[in-house]
């Protein structure tokens, strides 16, 4: 199975270094993880919205998947 997106602790640390000038500690990292989980709670809707946009793309019209 291929991943569409994968977020790692290091991704959060890179952004933390840019924003705060330091790495997050374990407690801060867990807090950020919970926020990301909450934000991705509606992933089905996000994928559906992306597919709605796909159906409107000119290059998609007439493809074997279009209606």
C-alpha positions in Angstrom: 0.0 0.0 0.0 1.3 3.5 -0.9 0.8 6.4 1.5 -0.7 9.6 0.3 0.7 11.5 3.2 2.8 10.6 6.1 3.7 12.9 9.0 6.6 12.1 11.2 7.8 13.5 14.5 10.7 15.0 12.6 8.3 17.0 10.4 6.9 18.6 13.5 10.4 19.2 14.8 11.4 21.0 11.6 8.5 23.3 11.9 9.1 23.8 15.6 12.7 24.8 14.9 11.4 27.4 12.3 8.7 28.8 14.6 10.3 28.5 18.0 14.0 28.0 17.3 14.1 24.7 19.2 12.7 21.2 19.2 9.6 20.3 21.0 9.8 18.2 24.1 7.8 14.9 24.4 4.9 16.6 26.1 4.7 19.3 23.5 5.0 16.8 20.7 2.1 14.7 22.1 0.0 17.9 22.3 0.7 18.7 18.7 0.0 15.1 17.7 -3.5 15.3 19.3 -4.2 18.5 17.4 -3.2 16.9 14.1 -5.4 13.9 15.0 -8.3 16.2 15.7 -7.7 18.1 12.4 -7.7 14.8 10.4 -10.8 13.5 12.1 -12.8 14.3 9.0 -10.4 12.8 6.4 -13.2 11.2 4.5 -14.7 14.6 3.8 -11.4 16.0 2.7 -10.8 13.2 0.3 -14.4 13.6 -1.0 -13.9 17.3 -1.6 -10.6 16.6 -3.4 -12.5 14.1 -5.7 -15.2 16.7 -6.3 -12.5 19.1 -7.5 -11.1 16.3 -9.7 -14.4 15.8 -11.4 -14.4 19.5 -12.3 -10.8 19.5 -13.8 -10.8 19.9 -17.6 -8.2 17.1 -18.1 -10.3 14.6 -16.1 -13.4 15.1 -18.3 -13.7 12.3 -20.7 -11.4 10.0 -18.7 -12.5 6.4 -18.0 -13.4 7.5 -14.4 -15.6 10.5 -15.3 -19.4 10.1 -15.2 
